[in-house]
Structure formats: C-alpha cells, structure tokens
Amino acid sequence: MTGVDICVCTFQRASVTETLASLMTLDVPAGTAVRVIVVDNDVAPSAQARVAPIPIPPVAIFPAPAMPAWSGHLGGLVPSS
C-alpha cells in the first residue's frame, strides 16, 4: 500500500476547516492510504477545537508553538544583517 501524508500548518486560522474540507474531496487512488497532519503553531492549541469535529481521514495534530524568529533555537543560527 502507498502512503501519502498531507501536512497543513496553521496559526489561529479559522480557514483550516475549509482547507480540511477540501481535502475530503480528493480522488484517492485505490491502494493509497492518506493521513492528514495538522501542525498548530499557536501557543494555545486553537486548531484542536476546529479540527476535531471534521470527519477526515486519519488525522494527527501536532502542537508546535511559534517561537520568535531566529531566537537561537535553530542550532545557533542567527539572521544575516
């Protein structure tokens, strides 16, 4: 069986429900398993309440709170000047 992961990143976006609804209309070939991964960049898990009631294929919600850009959390990388 072939597996396809579809990743959706969101940060306080009400439109994530429309995005996920559109994924339900995909024509998936036989023998293909689809998994939807929602990455919630909100410090408060705001995507959970929006995503939970949607009857989509297997979905995983991962919290990934936004961090200040280039704050040194990326292995010491700093922005170029």
Distance bins in CASP14 RR format, pairs under 12 A and 6 or more apart:
PFRMAT RR
TARGET T0000
AUTHOR 0000-0000-0000
RMODE 2
METHOD distances of the structure
MODEL  1
1 28 0 0 0 0 0 1 0 0 0 0 0
1 29 0 0 0 0 0 1 0 0 0 0 0
1 30 0 0 0 0 1 0 0 0 0 0 0
1 31 1 0 1 0 0 0 0 0 0 0 0
1 32 1 0 0 1 0 0 0 0 0 0 0
1 33 1 0 1 0 0 0 0 0 0 0 0
1 34 0 0 0 0 0 1 0 0 0 0 0
1 35 0 0 0 0 0 1 0 0 0 0 0
2 28 0 0 0 0 1 0 0 0 0 0 0
2 29 1 0 0 1 0 0 0 0 0 0 0
2 30 0 0 0 0 1 0 0 0 0 0 0
2 31 1 0 0 1 0 0 0 0 0 0 0
2 32 1 0 1 0 0 0 0 0 0 0 0
2 33 1 0 0 1 0 0 0 0 0 0 0
2 34 0 0 0 0 1 0 0 0 0 0 0
2 35 0 0 0 0 0 1 0 0 0 0 0
3 28 0 0 0 0 1 0 0 0 0 0 0
3 29 0 0 0 0 0 1 0 0 0 0 0
3 31 0 0 0 0 1 0 0 0 0 0 0
3 32 1 0 0 1 0 0 0 0 0 0 0
3 33 1 0 1 0 0 0 0 0 0 0 0
3 34 1 0 0 1 0 0 0 0 0 0 0
3 35 1 0 0 1 0 0 0 0 0 0 0
3 57 0 0 0 0 0 1 0 0 0 0 0
3 58 0 0 0 0 0 1 0 0 0 0 0
4 23 0 0 0 0 0 1 0 0 0 0 0
4 26 0 0 0 0 1 0 0 0 0 0 0
4 28 1 0 0 1 0 0 0 0 0 0 0
4 29 0 0 0 0 1 0 0 0 0 0 0
4 31 0 0 0 0 0 1 0 0 0 0 0
4 32 1 0 0 1 0 0 0 0 0 0 0
4 33 1 0 0 1 0 0 0 0 0 0 0
4 34 1 0 1 0 0 0 0 0 0 0 0
4 35 1 0 0 1 0 0 0 0 0 0 0
4 36 0 0 0 0 1 0 0 0 0 0 0
4 37 0 0 0 0 0 1 0 0 0 0 0
4 57 0 0 0 0 1 0 0 0 0 0 0
4 58 0 0 0 0 0 1 0 0 0 0 0
5 23 0 0 0 0 0 1 0 0 0 0 0
5 32 0 0 0 0 0 1 0 0 0 0 0
5 33 0 0 0 0 1 0 0 0 0 0 0
5 34 1 0 0 1 0 0 0 0 0 0 0
5 35 1 0 1 0 0 0 0 0 0 0 0
5 36 1 0 0 1 0 0 0 0 0 0 0
5 37 1 0 1 0 0 0 0 0 0 0 0
5 38 0 0 0 0 0 1 0 0 0 0 0
5 39 0 0 0 0 0 1 0 0 0 0 0
5 57 0 0 0 0 0 1 0 0 0 0 0
5 58 0 0 0 0 0 1 0 0 0 0 0
5 59 0 0 0 0 0 1 0 0 0 0 0
5 60 0 0 0 0 1 0 0 0 0 0 0
5 62 0 0 0 0 0 1 0 0 0 0 0
6 19 0 0 0 0 1 0 0 0 0 0 0
6 20 0 0 0 0 1 0 0 0 0 0 0
6 22 0 0 0 0 0 1 0 0 0 0 0
6 23 1 0 0 1 0 0 0 0 0 0 0
6 24 0 0 0 0 0 1 0 0 0 0 0
6 26 0 0 0 0 1 0 0 0 0 0 0
6 28 0 0 0 0 0 1 0 0 0 0 0
6 32 0 0 0 0 0 1 0 0 0 0 0
6 33 0 0 0 0 0 1 0 0 0 0 0
6 34 1 0 0 1 0 0 0 0 0 0 0
6 35 1 0 0 1 0 0 0 0 0 0 0
6 36 1 0 1 0 0 0 0 0 0 0 0
6 37 1 0 0 1 0 0 0 0 0 0 0
6 38 0 0 0 0 1 0 0 0 0 0 0
6 39 0 0 0 0 0 1 0 0 0 0 0
6 56 0 0 0 0 1 0 0 0 0 0 0
6 57 0 0 0 0 1 0 0 0 0 0 0
6 58 0 0 0 0 0 1 0 0 0 0 0
6 59 0 0 0 0 1 0 0 0 0 0 0
6 60 0 0 0 0 0 1 0 0 0 0 0
7 19 0 0 0 0 0 1 0 0 0 0 0
7 20 0 0 0 0 0 1 0 0 0 0 0
7 23 0 0 0 0 0 1 0 0 0 0 0
7 34 0 0 0 0 0 1 0 0 0 0 0
7 35 0 0 0 0 1 0 0 0 0 0 0
7 36 0 0 0 0 1 0 0 0 0 0 0
7 37 1 0 1 0 0 0 0 0 0 0 0
7 38 1 0 0 1 0 0 0 0 0 0 0
7 39 1 0 0 1 0 0 0 0 0 0 0
7 40 0 0 0 0 0 1 0 0 0 0 0
7 59 0 0 0 0 0 1 0 0 0 0 0
7 60 0 0 0 0 1 0 0 0 0 0 0
7 61 0 0 0 0 0 1 0 0 0 0 0
7 62 0 0 0 0 1 0 0 0 0 0 0
7 64 0 0 0 0 0 1 0 0 0 0 0
8 15 0 0 0 0 0 1 0 0 0 0 0
8 16 1 0 0 1 0 0 0 0 0 0 0
8 17 0 0 0 0 0 1 0 0 0 0 0
8 18 0 0 0 0 0 1 0 0 0 0 0
8 19 1 0 1 0 0 0 0 0 0 0 0
8 20 1 0 0 1 0 0 0 0 0 0 0
8 21 0 0 0 0 0 1 0 0 0 0 0
8 22 0 0 0 0 0 1 0 0 0 0 0
8 23 0 0 0 0 1 0 0 0 0 0 0
8 35 0 0 0 0 0 1 0 0 0 0 0
8 36 1 0 0 1 0 0 0 0 0 0 0
8 37 1 0 0 1 0 0 0 0 0 0 0
8 38 1 0 1 0 0 0 0 0 0 0 0
8 39 1 0 0 1 0 0 0 0 0 0 0
8 40 0 0 0 0 1 0 0 0 0 0 0
8 41 0 0 0 0 0 1 0 0 0 0 0
8 47 0 0 0 0 1 0 0 0 0 0 0
8 50 0 0 0 0 0 1 0 0 0 0 0
8 51 0 0 0 0 1 0 0 0 0 0 0
8 54 0 0 0 0 0 1 0 0 0 0 0
8 56 0 0 0 0 0 1 0 0 0 0 0
8 59 0 0 0 0 1 0 0 0 0 0 0
8 60 0 0 0 0 0 1 0 0 0 0 0
8 61 0 0 0 0 1 0 0 0 0 0 0
8 62 0 0 0 0 0 1 0 0 0 0 0
9 16 0 0 0 0 1 0 0 0 0 0 0
9 19 0 0 0 0 0 1 0 0 0 0 0
9 37 0 0 0 0 1 0 0 0 0 0 0
9 38 1 0 0 1 0 0 0 0 0 0 0
9 39 1 0 1 0 0 0 0 0 0 0 0
9 40 0 0 0 0 1 0 0 0 0 0 0
9 41 1 0 0 1 0 0 0 0 0 0 0
9 42 0 0 0 0 0 1 0 0 0 0 0
9 47 0 0 0 0 1 0 0 0 0 0 0
9 61 0 0 0 0 0 1 0 0 0 0 0
9 62 0 0 0 0 1 0 0 0 0 0 0
9 63 0 0 0 0 0 1 0 0 0 0 0
9 64 0 0 0 0 1 0 0 0 0 0 0
9 66 0 0 0 0 0 1 0 0 0 0 0
10 16 1 0 1 0 0 0 0 0 0 0 0
10 17 0 0 0 0 1 0 0 0 0 0 0
10 18 0 0 0 0 0 1 0 0 0 0 0
10 19 0 0 0 0 1 0 0 0 0 0 0
10 20 0 0 0 0 1 0 0 0 0 0 0
10 36 0 0 0 0 0 1 0 0 0 0 0
10 37 0 0 0 0 0 1 0 0 0 0 0
10 38 1 0 0 1 0 0 0 0 0 0 0
10 39 1 0 0 1 0 0 0 0 0 0 0
10 40 1 0 1 0 0 0 0 0 0 0 0
10 41 1 0 0 1 0 0 0 0 0 0 0
10 42 1 0 0 1 0 0 0 0 0 0 0
10 45 0 0 0 0 0 1 0 0 0 0 0
10 46 0 0 0 0 1 0 0 0 0 0 0
10 47 1 0 1 0 0 0 0 0 0 0 0
10 48 0 0 0 0 0 1 0 0 0 0 0
10 49 0 0 0 0 0 1 0 0 0 0 0
10 50 0 0 0 0 1 0 0 0 0 0 0
10 51 0 0 0 0 1 0 0 0 0 0 0
10 61 0 0 0 0 1 0 0 0 0 0 0
10 62 0 0 0 0 0 1 0 0 0 0 0
10 63 0 0 0 0 0 1 0 0 0 0 0
10 64 0 0 0 0 0 1 0 0 0 0 0
10 66 0 0 0 0 0 1 0 0 0 0 0
11 38 0 0 0 0 0 1 0 0 0 0 0
11 39 0 0 0 0 1 0 0 0 0 0 0
11 40 1 0 0 1 0 0 0 0 0 0 0
11 41 1 0 1 0 0 0 0 0 0 0 0
11 42 1 0 1 0 0 0 0 0 0 0 0
11 43 0 0 0 0 1 0 0 0 0 0 0
11 44 0 0 0 0 0 1 0 0 0 0 0
11 45 0 0 0 0 0 1 0 0 0 0 0
11 46 0 0 0 0 1 0 0 0 0 0 0
11 47 0 0 0 0 1 0 0 0 0 0 0
11 50 0 0 0 0 0 1 0 0 0 0 0
11 63 0 0 0 0 0 1 0 0 0 0 0
11 64 0 0 0 0 1 0 0 0 0 0 0
11 65 0 0 0 0 1 0 0 0 0 0 0
11 66 1 0 0 1 0 0 0 0 0 0 0
11 67 0 0 0 0 0 1 0 0 0 0 0
12 40 0 0 0 0 1 0 0 0 0 0 0
12 41 0 0 0 0 1 0 0 0 0 0 0
12 42 1 0 1 0 0 0 0 0 0 0 0
12 43 0 0 0 0 1 0 0 0 0 0 0
12 44 0 0 0 0 1 0 0 0 0 0 0
12 45 0 0 0 0 0 1 0 0 0 0 0
12 46 1 0 1 0 0 0 0 0 0 0 0
12 47 0 0 0 0 1 0 0 0 0 0 0
12 49 0 0 0 0 0 1 0 0 0 0 0
12 50 0 0 0 0 1 0 0 0 0 0 0
12 65 0 0 0 0 0 1 0 0 0 0 0
12 66 0 0 0 0 1 0 0 0 0 0 0
13 19 0 0 0 0 1 0 0 0 0 0 0
13 20 0 0 0 0 0 1 0 0 0 0 0
13 38 0 0 0 0 0 1 0 0 0 0 0
13 39 0 0 0 0 0 1 0 0 0 0 0
13 40 0 0 0 0 1 0 0 0 0 0 0
13 41 0 0 0 0 1 0 0 0 0 0 0
13 42 0 0 0 0 1 0 0 0 0 0 0
13 46 0 0 0 0 1 0 0 0 0 0 0
13 47 1 0 0 1 0 0 0 0 0 0 0
13 50 0 0 0 0 1 0 0 0 0 0 0
13 51 0 0 0 0 0 1 0 0 0 0 0
14 20 0 0 0 0 0 1 0 0 0 0 0
14 46 0 0 0 0 1 0 0 0 0 0 0
14 47 0 0 0 0 0 1 0 0 0 0 0
14 49 0 0 0 0 0 1 0 0 0 0 0
14 50 1 0 0 1 0 0 0 0 0 0 0
14 51 0 0 0 0 0 1 0 0 0 0 0
15 21 0 0 0 0 0 1 0 0 0 0 0
15 22 0 0 0 0 0 1 0 0 0 0 0
15 47 0 0 0 0 0 1 0 0 0 0 0
15 50 0 0 0 0 1 0 0 0 0 0 0
16 22 0 0 0 0 0 1 0 0 0 0 0
16 23 0 0 0 0 0 1 0 0 0 0 0
16 36 0 0 0 0 0 1 0 0 0 0 0
16 38 1 0 0 1 0 0 0 0 0 0 0
16 39 0 0 0 0 0 1 0 0 0 0 0
16 40 0 0 0 0 1 0 0 0 0 0 0
16 41 0 0 0 0 0 1 0 0 0 0 0
16 42 0 0 0 0 0 1 0 0 0 0 0
16 46 0 0 0 0 1 0 0 0 0 0 0
16 47 1 0 0 1 0 0 0 0 0 0 0
16 48 0 0 0 0 0 1 0 0 0 0 0
16 49 0 0 0 0 0 1 0 0 0 0 0
16 50 1 0 1 0 0 0 0 0 0 0 0
16 51 1 0 0 1 0 0 0 0 0 0 0
16 52 0 0 0 0 0 1 0 0 0 0 0
16 54 0 0 0 0 1 0 0 0 0 0 0
16 56 0 0 0 0 0 1 0 0 0 0 0
16 59 0 0 0 0 0 1 0 0 0 0 0
16 61 0 0 0 0 0 1 0 0 0 0 0
17 23 0 0 0 0 0 1 0 0 0 0 0
17 24 0 0 0 0 0 1 0 0 0 0 0
17 38 0 0 0 0 0 1 0 0 0 0 0
17 46 0 0 0 0 0 1 0 0 0 0 0
17 47 0 0 0 0 1 0 0 0 0 0 0
17 49 0 0 0 0 0 1 0 0 0 0 0
17 50 1 0 1 0 0 0 0 0 0 0 0
17 51 1 0 0 1 0 0 0 0 0 0 0
17 52 0 0 0 0 0 1 0 0 0 0 0
17 53 0 0 0 0 1 0 0 0 0 0 0
17 54 1 0 0 1 0 0 0 0 0 0 0
17 55 0 0 0 0 0 1 0 0 0 0 0
17 56 0 0 0 0 0 1 0 0 0 0 0
18 24 0 0 0 0 0 1 0 0 0 0 0
18 25 0 0 0 0 0 1 0 0 0 0 0
18 50 0 0 0 0 0 1 0 0 0 0 0
18 51 0 0 0 0 0 1 0 0 0 0 0
18 54 0 0 0 0 0 1 0 0 0 0 0
19 25 0 0 0 0 0 1 0 0 0 0 0
19 26 0 0 0 0 0 1 0 0 0 0 0
19 36 0 0 0 0 1 0 0 0 0 0 0
19 38 0 0 0 0 1 0 0 0 0 0 0
19 47 0 0 0 0 0 1 0 0 0 0 0
19 50 0 0 0 0 0 1 0 0 0 0 0
19 51 0 0 0 0 0 1 0 0 0 0 0
19 54 0 0 0 0 1 0 0 0 0 0 0
19 56 0 0 0 0 0 1 0 0 0 0 0
20 26 0 0 0 0 0 1 0 0 0 0 0
20 34 0 0 0 0 0 1 0 0 0 0 0
20 36 1 0 0 1 0 0 0 0 0 0 0
20 37 0 0 0 0 0 1 0 0 0 0 0
20 38 1 0 0 1 0 0 0 0 0 0 0
20 47 0 0 0 0 1 0 0 0 0 0 0
20 50 0 0 0 0 1 0 0 0 0 0 0
20 51 1 0 0 1 0 0 0 0 0 0 0
20 52 0 0 0 0 0 1 0 0 0 0 0
20 53 0 0 0 0 0 1 0 0 0 0 0
20 54 1 0 1 0 0 0 0 0 0 0 0
20 55 0 0 0 0 1 0 0 0 0 0 0
20 56 1 0 1 0 0 0 0 0 0 0 0
20 57 0 0 0 0 1 0 0 0 0 0 0
20 59 1 0 0 1 0 0 0 0 0 0 0
20 61 0 0 0 0 0 1 0 0 0 0 0
21 36 0 0 0 0 0 1 0 0 0 0 0
21 50 0 0 0 0 0 1 0 0 0 0 0
21 51 0 0 0 0 0 1 0 0 0 0 0
21 53 0 0 0 0 0 1 0 0 0 0 0
21 54 1 0 0 1 0 0 0 0 0 0 0
21 55 0 0 0 0 1 0 0 0 0 0 0
21 56 0 0 0 0 1 0 0 0 0 0 0
22 36 0 0 0 0 0 1 0 0 0 0 0
22 54 0 0 0 0 0 1 0 0 0 0 0
22 56 0 0 0 0 0 1 0 0 0 0 0
23 34 1 0 0 1 0 0 0 0 0 0 0
23 35 0 0 0 0 0 1 0 0 0 0 0
23 36 1 0 0 1 0 0 0 0 0 0 0
23 37 0 0 0 0 0 1 0 0 0 0 0
23 38 0 0 0 0 0 1 0 0 0 0 0
23 51 0 0 0 0 0 1 0 0 0 0 0
23 54 0 0 0 0 1 0 0 0 0 0 0
23 55 0 0 0 0 0 1 0 0 0 0 0
23 56 1 0 0 1 0 0 0 0 0 0 0
23 57 1 0 0 1 0 0 0 0 0 0 0
23 58 0 0 0 0 0 1 0 0 0 0 0
23 59 0 0 0 0 1 0 0 0 0 0 0
24 34 0 0 0 0 0 1 0 0 0 0 0
24 36 0 0 0 0 1 0 0 0 0 0 0
24 54 1 0 0 1 0 0 0 0 0 0 0
24 55 1 0 0 1 0 0 0 0 0 0 0
24 56 1 0 1 0 0 0 0 0 0 0 0
24 57 0 0 0 0 1 0 0 0 0 0 0
24 59 0 0 0 0 0 1 0 0 0 0 0
25 56 0 0 0 0 0 1 0 0 0 0 0
26 32 0 0 0 0 1 0 0 0 0 0 0
26 34 1 0 0 1 0 0 0 0 0 0 0
26 36 0 0 0 0 0 1 0 0 0 0 0
26 56 0 0 0 0 0 1 0 0 0 0 0
26 57 0 0 0 0 1 0 0 0 0 0 0
27 34 0 0 0 0 0 1 0 0 0 0 0
28 34 1 0 1 0 0 0 0 0 0 0 0
28 35 0 0 0 0 0 1 0 0 0 0 0
28 36 0 0 0 0 0 1 0 0 0 0 0
28 56 0 0 0 0 0 1 0 0 0 0 0
28 57 0 0 0 0 1 0 0 0 0 0 0
32 57 0 0 0 0 0 1 0 0 0 0 0
33 57 0 0 0 0 1 0 0 0 0 0 0
33 58 0 0 0 0 1 0 0 0 0 0 0
34 56 0 0 0 0 1 0 0 0 0 0 0
34 57 1 0 1 0 0 0 0 0 0 0 0
34 58 1 0 0 1 0 0 0 0 0 0 0
34 59 0 0 0 0 1 0 0 0 0 0 0
35 56 0 0 0 0 1 0 0 0 0 0 0
35 57 1 0 0 1 0 0 0 0 0 0 0
35 58 1 0 1 0 0 0 0 0 0 0 0
35 59 1 0 0 1 0 0 0 0 0 0 0
35 60 1 0 0 1 0 0 0 0 0 0 0
35 61 0 0 0 0 0 1 0 0 0 0 0
36 47 0 0 0 0 0 1 0 0 0 0 0
36 51 0 0 0 0 1 0 0 0 0 0 0
36 54 0 0 0 0 1 0 0 0 0 0 0
36 55 0 0 0 0 0 1 0 0 0 0 0
36 56 1 0 1 0 0 0 0 0 0 0 0
36 57 1 0 1 0 0 0 0 0 0 0 0
36 58 1 0 0 1 0 0 0 0 0 0 0
36 59 1 0 1 0 0 0 0 0 0 0 0
36 60 1 0 0 1 0 0 0 0 0 0 0
36 61 0 0 0 0 1 0 0 0 0 0 0
36 62 0 0 0 0 0 1 0 0 0 0 0
37 47 0 0 0 0 0 1 0 0 0 0 0
37 51 0 0 0 0 0 1 0 0 0 0 0
37 56 0 0 0 0 0 1 0 0 0 0 0
37 57 0 0 0 0 0 1 0 0 0 0 0
37 58 0 0 0 0 1 0 0 0 0 0 0
37 59 1 0 0 1 0 0 0 0 0 0 0
37 60 1 0 1 0 0 0 0 0 0 0 0
37 61 1 0 0 1 0 0 0 0 0 0 0
37 62 1 0 0 1 0 0 0 0 0 0 0
37 64 0 0 0 0 0 1 0 0 0 0 0
38 45 0 0 0 0 0 1 0 0 0 0 0
38 46 0 0 0 0 0 1 0 0 0 0 0
38 47 1 0 1 0 0 0 0 0 0 0 0
38 48 0 0 0 0 1 0 0 0 0 0 0
38 49 0 0 0 0 0 1 0 0 0 0 0
38 50 0 0 0 0 1 0 0 0 0 0 0
38 51 1 0 1 0 0 0 0 0 0 0 0
38 52 0 0 0 0 0 1 0 0 0 0 0
38 54 0 0 0 0 1 0 0 0 0 0 0
38 56 0 0 0 0 1 0 0 0 0 0 0
38 58 0 0 0 0 0 1 0 0 0 0 0
38 59 1 0 0 1 0 0 0 0 0 0 0
38 60 1 0 0 1 0 0 0 0 0 0 0
38 61 1 0 1 0 0 0 0 0 0 0 0
38 62 1 0 0 1 0 0 0 0 0 0 0
38 63 0 0 0 0 1 0 0 0 0 0 0
38 64 0 0 0 0 0 1 0 0 0 0 0
39 45 0 0 0 0 0 1 0 0 0 0 0
39 47 0 0 0 0 1 0 0 0 0 0 0
39 51 0 0 0 0 0 1 0 0 0 0 0
39 59 0 0 0 0 0 1 0 0 0 0 0
39 60 0 0 0 0 1 0 0 0 0 0 0
39 61 0 0 0 0 1 0 0 0 0 0 0
39 62 1 0 1 0 0 0 0 0 0 0 0
39 63 0 0 0 0 1 0 0 0 0 0 0
39 64 1 0 1 0 0 0 0 0 0 0 0
39 65 0 0 0 0 0 1 0 0 0 0 0
39 66 0 0 0 0 0 1 0 0 0 0 0
40 46 1 0 0 1 0 0 0 0 0 0 0
40 47 1 1 0 0 0 0 0 0 0 0 0
40 48 1 0 0 1 0 0 0 0 0 0 0
40 49 0 0 0 0 0 1 0 0 0 0 0
40 50 0 0 0 0 1 0 0 0 0 0 0
40 51 0 0 0 0 1 0 0 0 0 0 0
40 52 0 0 0 0 0 1 0 0 0 0 0
40 59 0 0 0 0 0 1 0 0 0 0 0
40 60 0 0 0 0 0 1 0 0 0 0 0
40 61 1 0 0 1 0 0 0 0 0 0 0
40 62 1 0 0 1 0 0 0 0 0 0 0
40 63 1 0 1 0 0 0 0 0 0 0 0
40 64 1 0 0 1 0 0 0 0 0 0 0
40 65 0 0 0 0 1 0 0 0 0 0 0
40 66 0 0 0 0 1 0 0 0 0 0 0
41 47 0 0 0 0 1 0 0 0 0 0 0
41 61 0 0 0 0 0 1 0 0 0 0 0
41 62 0 0 0 0 1 0 0 0 0 0 0
41 63 0 0 0 0 1 0 0 0 0 0 0
41 64 1 0 1 0 0 0 0 0 0 0 0
41 65 1 0 0 1 0 0 0 0 0 0 0
41 66 1 0 1 0 0 0 0 0 0 0 0
41 67 0 0 0 0 1 0 0 0 0 0 0
42 48 0 0 0 0 1 0 0 0 0 0 0
42 49 0 0 0 0 0 1 0 0 0 0 0
42 50 0 0 0 0 0 1 0 0 0 0 0
42 61 0 0 0 0 0 1 0 0 0 0 0
42 62 0 0 0 0 0 1 0 0 0 0 0
42 63 0 0 0 0 1 0 0 0 0 0 0
42 64 0 0 0 0 1 0 0 0 0 0 0
42 65 1 0 0 1 0 0 0 0 0 0 0
42 66 1 0 0 1 0 0 0 0 0 0 0
43 63 0 0 0 0 1 0 0 0 0 0 0
43 64 0 0 0 0 0 1 0 0 0 0 0
43 65 1 0 1 0 0 0 0 0 0 0 0
43 66 1 0 0 1 0 0 0 0 0 0 0
43 67 0 0 0 0 1 0 0 0 0 0 0
43 68 0 0 0 0 0 1 0 0 0 0 0
44 63 0 0 0 0 1 0 0 0 0 0 0
44 65 0 0 0 0 1 0 0 0 0 0 0
44 66 0 0 0 0 0 1 0 0 0 0 0
45 51 0 0 0 0 1 0 0 0 0 0 0
45 52 0 0 0 0 0 1 0 0 0 0 0
45 61 1 0 0 1 0 0 0 0 0 0 0
45 62 0 0 0 0 0 1 0 0 0 0 0
45 63 1 0 1 0 0 0 0 0 0 0 0
45 64 0 0 0 0 0 1 0 0 0 0 0
45 65 0 0 0 0 1 0 0 0 0 0 0
46 52 0 0 0 0 0 1 0 0 0 0 0
46 61 0 0 0 0 0 1 0 0 0 0 0
46 63 0 0 0 0 0 1 0 0 0 0 0
46 65 0 0 0 0 0 1 0 0 0 0 0
46 66 0 0 0 0 0 1 0 0 0 0 0
47 53 0 0 0 0 0 1 0 0 0 0 0
47 54 0 0 0 0 0 1 0 0 0 0 0
47 59 0 0 0 0 0 1 0 0 0 0 0
47 60 0 0 0 0 0 1 0 0 0 0 0
47 61 1 0 0 1 0 0 0 0 0 0 0
47 62 0 0 0 0 1 0 0 0 0 0 0
47 63 0 0 0 0 1 0 0 0 0 0 0
47 64 0 0 0 0 0 1 0 0 0 0 0
47 65 0 0 0 0 0 1 0 0 0 0 0
48 54 0 0 0 0 0 1 0 0 0 0 0
48 59 0 0 0 0 0 1 0 0 0 0 0
48 60 0 0 0 0 0 1 0 0 0 0 0
48 61 1 0 1 0 0 0 0 0 0 0 0
48 62 0 0 0 0 0 1 0 0 0 0 0
48 63 0 0 0 0 1 0 0 0 0 0 0
49 61 0 0 0 0 0 1 0 0 0 0 0
50 56 0 0 0 0 0 1 0 0 0 0 0
50 59 0 0 0 0 0 1 0 0 0 0 0
50 61 0 0 0 0 1 0 0 0 0 0 0
51 59 1 0 0 1 0 0 0 0 0 0 0
51 60 0 0 0 0 1 0 0 0 0 0 0
51 61 1 0 1 0 0 0 0 0 0 0 0
51 62 0 0 0 0 0 1 0 0 0 0 0
52 59 0 0 0 0 1 0 0 0 0 0 0
52 61 0 0 0 0 1 0 0 0 0 0 0
53 59 0 0 0 0 0 1 0 0 0 0 0
54 61 0 0 0 0 0 1 0 0 0 0 0
64 73 0 0 0 0 0 1 0 0 0 0 0
65 73 0 0 0 0 0 1 0 0 0 0 0
66 73 0 0 0 0 0 1 0 0 0 0 0
67 73 1 0 1 0 0 0 0 0 0 0 0
67 74 0 0 0 0 1 0 0 0 0 0 0
68 74 0 0 0 0 0 1 0 0 0 0 0
68 79 0 0 0 0 0 1 0 0 0 0 0
69 77 0 0 0 0 0 1 0 0 0 0 0
69 78 0 0 0 0 0 1 0 0 0 0 0
69 79 1 0 0 1 0 0 0 0 0 0 0
70 76 0 0 0 0 1 0 0 0 0 0 0
70 77 1 0 0 1 0 0 0 0 0 0 0
70 78 1 0 1 0 0 0 0 0 0 0 0
70 79 1 0 1 0 0 0 0 0 0 0 0
70 80 0 0 0 0 1 0 0 0 0 0 0
70 81 0 0 0 0 0 1 0 0 0 0 0
71 77 0 0 0 0 1 0 0 0 0 0 0
71 78 0 0 0 0 1 0 0 0 0 0 0
71 79 0 0 0 0 0 1 0 0 0 0 0
72 78 1 0 0 1 0 0 0 0 0 0 0
72 79 0 0 0 0 1 0 0 0 0 0 0
END
